[in-house]
Amino acid sequence: MTAPDSTASVVRLDVPGDREVTHRDVAANGARFHIAEMGDGPLVLLLHGFPQFWWTWRQQLPALADAGFRAVAMDLRGVGGSDRTPRGYDPANLALDVTGVIRSLGEPDAALVGHDLGGYLAWTAAVMRPKLVRRLAVASMPHPRRWRAAMLADVRQSARSSHIWSFQRPWLPERRLTADDAALVGRMIRDWSGPQLPDDEAVEVYRRAMSIPSTAHCSIEPYRWMVRSLARPDGIQFNRRMKLPVRVPTLHLHGSLDPVMRTRSAAGSGEYVEAPYRWRLFDGLGHFPHEEDPVAFSTELINWLKDPEPDR
């Protein structure tokens, strides 16, 4: 596998079916963010997780556009085509990136859809800037307070999150992520998936994206903050702030075979939602339900987005 010749050639990709997707940069919260968008209508903003970038939503973008939405997938700070800043990787600031992009797109609000780390930030944004979040959909990630409790008190969850603990070392994790053309990224994606494994082409795309200079370091920084702040004043303050309830309709999606995040860890997040909350467990899927079974995932998401009165 050859090294990427430029960031644009690695990141600004097409979506399946040769559908037209618009790539551009927007300014928000003191940085520049790459977005990919399709369709017109109410805004649905898609937030990727680790170790991926916007392209993880390649199946959902056209599905949402066909359903009458303005679908936008953004690269988080430090990833894909977005700015790699020296700091700003705590969840509060990353959530302000997200809400800042909503404003930069000229929209009054958005339905946020987040996976993994993107889900963590979606939960956070819904608490910090509730007027900008119309609805919330989260996949493969519990509410931040549930995540914290599971990491500290659940030995099984802590073991499944061994990669996060390993990220706490300086520099070595970055070297491991990028060694052999980011081979570890490929192993993570395959190991974390259910029986529906990603094809070699998709894995190579993610490996190339992680090989862009500084991406590995920026991708790890949010997890360093999440662990190192557990006993620090800023982390305690953030955890206290997240006691505020989510007051928008929430869809919580999870794969029954997720080897990274236990179902037990994710379930129960509804206690922090004072609005209609719907839990959906996908049988036989792993950590990437939106990629492993994109039709089932997109159908569930779109039906919920179009439901005028989603119930519990």
C-alpha beads as a LAMMPS data file, in Angstrom:
LAMMPS data file: protein, C-alpha beads

312 atoms
311 bonds

1 atom types
1 bond types

-500.0 500.0 xlo xhi
-500.0 500.0 ylo yhi
-500.0 500.0 zlo zhi

Masses

1 110.0

Atoms # bond

1 1 1 0.000 0.000 0.000
2 1 1 1.454 3.338 -1.050
3 1 1 1.488 6.473 1.031
4 1 1 -1.246 9.011 0.202
5 1 1 -0.055 11.700 -2.209
6 1 1 -2.286 14.352 -0.643
7 1 1 -4.929 14.688 2.011
8 1 1 -7.600 15.610 -0.533
9 1 1 -7.080 12.473 -2.617
10 1 1 -7.462 10.318 0.497
11 1 1 -10.418 12.109 2.070
12 1 1 -12.574 13.592 -0.697
13 1 1 -14.065 10.346 -1.896
14 1 1 -17.242 9.418 -3.709
15 1 1 -20.145 7.498 -2.210
16 1 1 -21.500 4.194 -3.581
17 1 1 -23.412 4.285 -6.825
18 1 1 -21.464 7.236 -8.206
19 1 1 -23.891 9.597 -6.484
20 1 1 -22.847 13.230 -6.418
21 1 1 -21.526 14.327 -3.056
22 1 1 -20.346 17.877 -2.373
23 1 1 -17.095 18.355 -0.478
24 1 1 -16.221 21.681 1.097
25 1 1 -14.677 23.289 4.168
26 1 1 -16.511 25.325 6.796
27 1 1 -15.137 27.454 9.616
28 1 1 -16.336 26.859 13.171
29 1 1 -15.014 27.276 16.724
30 1 1 -11.664 28.612 15.551
31 1 1 -10.875 25.795 13.108
32 1 1 -11.660 24.543 9.610
33 1 1 -13.751 21.426 9.100
34 1 1 -14.201 19.263 6.039
35 1 1 -17.764 18.178 5.288
36 1 1 -19.429 15.951 2.698
37 1 1 -23.071 16.689 1.952
38 1 1 -25.991 15.462 -0.114
39 1 1 -29.646 16.404 -0.416
40 1 1 -31.945 19.195 0.703
41 1 1 -34.255 19.467 3.672
42 1 1 -33.891 19.394 7.458
43 1 1 -30.242 19.010 8.467
44 1 1 -28.943 15.657 9.677
45 1 1 -25.326 15.957 10.857
46 1 1 -23.343 12.700 11.023
47 1 1 -20.395 12.277 13.401
48 1 1 -17.893 9.463 12.902
49 1 1 -16.005 7.470 15.518
50 1 1 -12.556 5.937 15.903
51 1 1 -10.612 4.866 13.837
52 1 1 -12.624 6.299 10.954
53 1 1 -13.598 9.564 9.262
54 1 1 -16.662 10.936 7.411
55 1 1 -16.591 8.110 4.841
56 1 1 -18.026 5.698 7.406
57 1 1 -21.422 7.303 6.579
58 1 1 -21.124 6.684 2.821
59 1 1 -24.244 4.480 2.809
60 1 1 -26.346 6.763 5.001
61 1 1 -25.683 9.982 3.041
62 1 1 -27.590 8.932 -0.112
63 1 1 -30.278 7.150 1.926
64 1 1 -30.955 10.288 3.964
65 1 1 -30.836 12.522 0.890
66 1 1 -33.372 10.304 -0.887
67 1 1 -35.580 10.501 2.203
68 1 1 -35.733 14.295 2.007
69 1 1 -32.962 15.390 4.354
70 1 1 -29.864 17.542 4.012
71 1 1 -27.307 14.947 5.033
72 1 1 -23.893 16.222 6.111
73 1 1 -20.997 14.099 7.402
74 1 1 -18.170 16.052 9.012
75 1 1 -14.608 15.122 9.837
76 1 1 -13.965 15.722 13.517
77 1 1 -11.121 17.982 14.614
78 1 1 -7.769 16.405 13.769
79 1 1 -9.171 13.777 11.398
80 1 1 -9.731 13.426 7.662
81 1 1 -9.757 16.793 5.938
82 1 1 -10.293 18.919 9.056
83 1 1 -7.693 21.028 10.841
84 1 1 -5.165 19.292 13.080
85 1 1 -4.844 21.802 15.892
86 1 1 -2.323 21.431 18.743
87 1 1 -5.064 21.408 21.389
88 1 1 -8.841 21.428 21.822
89 1 1 -9.590 17.684 22.056
90 1 1 -11.640 17.652 25.240
91 1 1 -15.304 16.680 24.667
92 1 1 -16.706 20.083 25.579
93 1 1 -14.638 21.811 22.889
94 1 1 -15.236 19.044 20.344
95 1 1 -18.975 19.362 20.946
96 1 1 -18.683 23.106 20.284
97 1 1 -17.024 22.184 16.973
98 1 1 -20.161 20.232 16.113
99 1 1 -22.627 22.945 17.077
100 1 1 -20.426 25.534 15.393
101 1 1 -20.647 23.592 12.131
102 1 1 -24.459 23.603 12.430
103 1 1 -24.386 27.386 12.634
104 1 1 -21.847 27.688 9.806
105 1 1 -24.169 25.670 7.597
106 1 1 -26.812 28.322 8.152
107 1 1 -29.226 25.980 9.903
108 1 1 -31.225 26.704 13.067
109 1 1 -30.687 23.162 14.369
110 1 1 -29.834 19.616 13.348
111 1 1 -30.596 16.014 14.082
112 1 1 -27.271 14.677 15.360
113 1 1 -26.255 11.126 14.501
114 1 1 -23.073 9.934 16.197
115 1 1 -21.159 6.668 16.302
116 1 1 -18.552 5.710 18.923
117 1 1 -16.622 8.911 19.794
118 1 1 -19.036 10.825 17.562
119 1 1 -21.841 9.464 19.728
120 1 1 -20.082 10.649 22.885
121 1 1 -19.880 14.135 21.361
122 1 1 -23.488 14.006 20.198
123 1 1 -24.633 13.274 23.765
124 1 1 -22.460 16.167 24.945
125 1 1 -23.708 18.640 22.339
126 1 1 -27.331 17.827 23.162
127 1 1 -26.658 18.811 26.783
128 1 1 -24.437 21.834 26.125
129 1 1 -26.340 23.429 23.231
130 1 1 -29.876 21.997 23.414
131 1 1 -31.410 24.666 21.167
132 1 1 -29.204 23.543 18.271
133 1 1 -30.050 19.835 18.530
134 1 1 -33.456 18.841 17.151
135 1 1 -33.058 15.099 17.660
136 1 1 -30.322 12.769 18.815
137 1 1 -29.310 9.338 17.488
138 1 1 -26.345 7.507 18.997
139 1 1 -24.771 4.195 17.957
140 1 1 -22.333 2.041 19.941
141 1 1 -21.771 4.547 22.740
142 1 1 -23.449 5.032 26.129
143 1 1 -24.171 8.377 27.699
144 1 1 -20.876 9.887 28.974
145 1 1 -21.843 9.315 32.602
146 1 1 -22.667 5.679 31.859
147 1 1 -19.361 5.343 29.996
148 1 1 -17.448 6.748 32.962
149 1 1 -19.193 4.479 35.444
150 1 1 -18.609 1.396 33.300
151 1 1 -14.928 2.162 32.794
152 1 1 -14.387 2.590 36.523
153 1 1 -16.622 -0.127 37.965
154 1 1 -17.117 -2.836 35.315
155 1 1 -14.060 -5.057 34.927
156 1 1 -15.419 -6.602 31.726
157 1 1 -16.025 -3.231 30.112
158 1 1 -12.602 -2.027 31.169
159 1 1 -11.064 -5.091 29.510
160 1 1 -12.988 -4.488 26.294
161 1 1 -11.686 -0.920 26.292
162 1 1 -8.059 -2.014 26.572
163 1 1 -7.175 0.073 23.513
164 1 1 -8.252 3.210 25.387
165 1 1 -6.047 2.377 28.357
166 1 1 -3.141 1.688 25.994
167 1 1 -3.585 5.144 24.445
168 1 1 -2.428 6.764 27.685
169 1 1 1.231 6.154 26.910
170 1 1 3.111 8.968 25.141
171 1 1 3.937 8.555 21.446
172 1 1 4.011 4.744 21.353
173 1 1 0.285 4.444 20.476
174 1 1 0.728 6.806 17.529
175 1 1 3.649 4.754 16.229
176 1 1 1.687 1.538 16.546
177 1 1 -1.319 3.001 14.740
178 1 1 0.729 4.131 11.752
179 1 1 3.207 1.220 11.564
180 1 1 3.072 -0.940 8.419
181 1 1 0.737 1.483 6.644
182 1 1 -1.642 1.587 9.635
183 1 1 -2.109 -2.178 9.693
184 1 1 -3.450 -1.947 13.258
185 1 1 -6.387 0.115 12.021
186 1 1 -7.353 -2.717 9.701
187 1 1 -7.136 -5.254 12.511
188 1 1 -9.254 -3.073 14.803
189 1 1 -12.016 -2.626 12.241
190 1 1 -12.150 -6.332 11.444
191 1 1 -11.889 -7.460 15.084
192 1 1 -14.587 -5.035 16.214
193 1 1 -17.041 -5.996 13.463
194 1 1 -19.604 -8.771 13.683
195 1 1 -19.836 -11.618 11.136
196 1 1 -20.337 -9.086 8.308
197 1 1 -16.700 -8.122 7.863
198 1 1 -15.706 -5.045 5.847
199 1 1 -14.158 -5.634 2.454
200 1 1 -10.462 -5.083 1.827
201 1 1 -11.077 -1.866 -0.111
202 1 1 -12.904 -0.237 2.795
203 1 1 -10.192 -1.263 5.250
204 1 1 -7.538 0.214 2.981
205 1 1 -9.412 3.530 2.860
206 1 1 -9.314 3.773 6.649
207 1 1 -5.662 2.773 6.775
208 1 1 -4.734 5.474 4.299
209 1 1 -6.708 8.099 6.212
210 1 1 -4.950 7.224 9.476
211 1 1 -1.606 7.509 7.668
212 1 1 -2.119 11.219 6.996
213 1 1 0.482 13.014 9.153
214 1 1 -0.649 13.908 12.699
215 1 1 -3.968 12.066 12.346
216 1 1 -3.008 9.256 14.727
217 1 1 -2.003 11.700 17.450
218 1 1 -5.152 13.808 17.062
219 1 1 -7.372 10.704 17.001
220 1 1 -5.951 9.514 20.313
221 1 1 -6.048 12.831 22.165
222 1 1 -9.802 12.738 23.017
223 1 1 -9.345 9.342 24.671
224 1 1 -6.348 10.592 26.614
225 1 1 -8.465 13.401 27.994
226 1 1 -11.364 11.064 28.829
227 1 1 -9.128 8.834 30.974
228 1 1 -6.672 11.329 32.428
229 1 1 -9.456 13.674 33.487
230 1 1 -11.342 11.036 35.492
231 1 1 -9.879 12.356 38.746
232 1 1 -9.038 15.904 37.616
233 1 1 -11.203 18.964 38.325
234 1 1 -12.005 19.500 34.622
235 1 1 -13.185 15.915 34.236
236 1 1 -15.218 16.005 37.427
237 1 1 -16.788 19.282 36.326
238 1 1 -17.638 17.808 32.909
239 1 1 -19.188 14.733 34.517
240 1 1 -21.257 16.948 36.798
241 1 1 -22.372 19.062 33.850
242 1 1 -23.550 15.936 32.017
243 1 1 -26.090 15.343 34.800
244 1 1 -28.303 17.817 32.932
245 1 1 -30.896 15.765 31.043
246 1 1 -31.194 15.427 27.296
247 1 1 -34.521 16.981 26.352
248 1 1 -34.861 15.951 22.701
249 1 1 -36.157 12.670 21.231
250 1 1 -33.332 10.146 21.321
251 1 1 -32.676 6.959 19.352
252 1 1 -30.062 4.624 20.831
253 1 1 -28.654 1.949 18.498
254 1 1 -26.381 -0.924 19.437
255 1 1 -25.039 -4.165 17.987
256 1 1 -25.649 -7.259 20.103
257 1 1 -22.161 -8.588 19.275
258 1 1 -20.276 -5.346 19.894
259 1 1 -16.909 -6.460 21.327
260 1 1 -15.864 -2.937 22.322
261 1 1 -18.900 -1.596 24.168
262 1 1 -20.963 -4.008 26.233
263 1 1 -24.719 -3.879 25.752
264 1 1 -24.975 -3.629 29.520
265 1 1 -22.800 -0.507 29.444
266 1 1 -24.901 1.219 26.790
267 1 1 -28.340 0.152 28.023
268 1 1 -29.741 2.402 30.704
269 1 1 -28.581 5.631 29.090
270 1 1 -32.254 6.553 28.848
271 1 1 -32.166 7.594 32.491
272 1 1 -30.447 10.781 31.306
273 1 1 -33.124 11.533 28.686
274 1 1 -36.239 13.500 29.633
275 1 1 -37.857 13.015 26.238
276 1 1 -38.981 10.084 24.085
277 1 1 -36.185 7.501 24.148
278 1 1 -36.030 4.482 21.858
279 1 1 -33.566 1.609 22.314
280 1 1 -32.809 -0.585 19.285
281 1 1 -30.551 -3.638 19.537
282 1 1 -29.361 -5.093 16.207
283 1 1 -28.966 -8.854 16.532
284 1 1 -25.773 -10.267 15.044
285 1 1 -24.028 -6.935 14.469
286 1 1 -20.834 -5.626 16.034
287 1 1 -19.395 -2.203 16.735
288 1 1 -20.170 -0.727 13.289
289 1 1 -23.894 -1.429 12.698
290 1 1 -24.199 1.371 10.132
291 1 1 -21.558 -0.320 7.967
292 1 1 -22.277 -3.962 8.756
293 1 1 -25.975 -3.701 7.811
294 1 1 -26.453 -0.255 6.268
295 1 1 -29.966 -0.981 4.979
296 1 1 -31.321 -2.002 8.389
297 1 1 -29.525 0.874 10.113
298 1 1 -30.646 3.517 7.605
299 1 1 -34.223 2.234 7.634
300 1 1 -34.403 2.393 11.424
301 1 1 -32.855 5.870 11.487
302 1 1 -35.013 7.367 8.723
303 1 1 -38.264 5.924 10.062
304 1 1 -37.450 7.428 13.457
305 1 1 -36.469 10.805 11.979
306 1 1 -39.774 10.951 10.097
307 1 1 -41.861 9.855 13.070
308 1 1 -43.570 13.026 14.313
309 1 1 -44.122 11.556 17.755
310 1 1 -41.452 8.960 18.581
311 1 1 -42.533 7.195 21.728
312 1 1 -40.624 5.372 24.398

Bonds

1 1 1 2
2 1 2 3
3 1 3 4
4 1 4 5
5 1 5 6
6 1 6 7
7 1 7 8
8 1 8 9
9 1 9 10
10 1 10 11
11 1 11 12
12 1 12 13
13 1 13 14
14 1 14 15
15 1 15 16
16 1 16 17
17 1 17 18
18 1 18 19
19 1 19 20
20 1 20 21
21 1 21 22
22 1 22 23
23 1 23 24
24 1 24 25
25 1 25 26
26 1 26 27
27 1 27 28
28 1 28 29
29 1 29 30
30 1 30 31
31 1 31 32
32 1 32 33
33 1 33 34
34 1 34 35
35 1 35 36
36 1 36 37
37 1 37 38
38 1 38 39
39 1 39 40
40 1 40 41
41 1 41 42
42 1 42 43
43 1 43 44
44 1 44 45
45 1 45 46
46 1 46 47
47 1 47 48
48 1 48 49
49 1 49 50
50 1 50 51
51 1 51 52
52 1 52 53
53 1 53 54
54 1 54 55
55 1 55 56
56 1 56 57
57 1 57 58
58 1 58 59
59 1 59 60
60 1 60 61
61 1 61 62
62 1 62 63
63 1 63 64
64 1 64 65
65 1 65 66
66 1 66 67
67 1 67 68
68 1 68 69
69 1 69 70
70 1 70 71
71 1 71 72
72 1 72 73
73 1 73 74
74 1 74 75
75 1 75 76
76 1 76 77
77 1 77 78
78 1 78 79
79 1 79 80
80 1 80 81
81 1 81 82
82 1 82 83
83 1 83 84
84 1 84 85
85 1 85 86
86 1 86 87
87 1 87 88
88 1 88 89
89 1 89 90
90 1 90 91
91 1 91 92
92 1 92 93
93 1 93 94
94 1 94 95
95 1 95 96
96 1 96 97
97 1 97 98
98 1 98 99
99 1 99 100
100 1 100 101
101 1 101 102
102 1 102 103
103 1 103 104
104 1 104 105
105 1 105 106
106 1 106 107
107 1 107 108
108 1 108 109
109 1 109 110
110 1 110 111
111 1 111 112
112 1 112 113
113 1 113 114
114 1 114 115
115 1 115 116
116 1 116 117
117 1 117 118
118 1 118 119
119 1 119 120
120 1 120 121
121 1 121 122
122 1 122 123
123 1 123 124
124 1 124 125
125 1 125 126
126 1 126 127
127 1 127 128
128 1 128 129
129 1 129 130
130 1 130 131
131 1 131 132
132 1 132 133
133 1 133 134
134 1 134 135
135 1 135 136
136 1 136 137
137 1 137 138
138 1 138 139
139 1 139 140
140 1 140 141
141 1 141 142
142 1 142 143
143 1 143 144
144 1 144 145
145 1 145 146
146 1 146 147
147 1 147 148
148 1 148 149
149 1 149 150
150 1 150 151
151 1 151 152
152 1 152 153
153 1 153 154
154 1 154 155
155 1 155 156
156 1 156 157
157 1 157 158
158 1 158 159
159 1 159 160
160 1 160 161
161 1 161 162
162 1 162 163
163 1 163 164
164 1 164 165
165 1 165 166
166 1 166 167
167 1 167 168
168 1 168 169
169 1 169 170
170 1 170 171
171 1 171 172
172 1 172 173
173 1 173 174
174 1 174 175
175 1 175 176
176 1 176 177
177 1 177 178
178 1 178 179
179 1 179 180
180 1 180 181
181 1 181 182
182 1 182 183
183 1 183 184
184 1 184 185
185 1 185 186
186 1 186 187
187 1 187 188
188 1 188 189
189 1 189 190
190 1 190 191
191 1 191 192
192 1 192 193
193 1 193 194
194 1 194 195
195 1 195 196
196 1 196 197
197 1 197 198
198 1 198 199
199 1 199 200
200 1 200 201
201 1 201 202
202 1 202 203
203 1 203 204
204 1 204 205
205 1 205 206
206 1 206 207
207 1 207 208
208 1 208 209
209 1 209 210
210 1 210 211
211 1 211 212
212 1 212 213
213 1 213 214
214 1 214 215
215 1 215 216
216 1 216 217
217 1 217 218
218 1 218 219
219 1 219 220
220 1 220 221
221 1 221 222
222 1 222 223
223 1 223 224
224 1 224 225
225 1 225 226
226 1 226 227
227 1 227 228
228 1 228 229
229 1 229 230
230 1 230 231
231 1 231 232
232 1 232 233
233 1 233 234
234 1 234 235
235 1 235 236
236 1 236 237
237 1 237 238
238 1 238 239
239 1 239 240
240 1 240 241
241 1 241 242
242 1 242 243
243 1 243 244
244 1 244 245
245 1 245 246
246 1 246 247
247 1 247 248
248 1 248 249
249 1 249 250
250 1 250 251
251 1 251 252
252 1 252 253
253 1 253 254
254 1 254 255
255 1 255 256
256 1 256 257
257 1 257 258
258 1 258 259
259 1 259 260
260 1 260 261
261 1 261 262
262 1 262 263
263 1 263 264
264 1 264 265
265 1 265 266
266 1 266 267
267 1 267 268
268 1 268 269
269 1 269 270
270 1 270 271
271 1 271 272
272 1 272 273
273 1 273 274
274 1 274 275
275 1 275 276
276 1 276 277
277 1 277 278
278 1 278 279
279 1 279 280
280 1 280 281
281 1 281 282
282 1 282 283
283 1 283 284
284 1 284 285
285 1 285 286
286 1 286 287
287 1 287 288
288 1 288 289
289 1 289 290
290 1 290 291
291 1 291 292
292 1 292 293
293 1 293 294
294 1 294 295
295 1 295 296
296 1 296 297
297 1 297 298
298 1 298 299
299 1 299 300
300 1 300 301
301 1 301 302
302 1 302 303
303 1 303 304
304 1 304 305
305 1 305 306
306 1 306 307
307 1 307 308
308 1 308 309
309 1 309 310
310 1 310 311
311 1 311 312
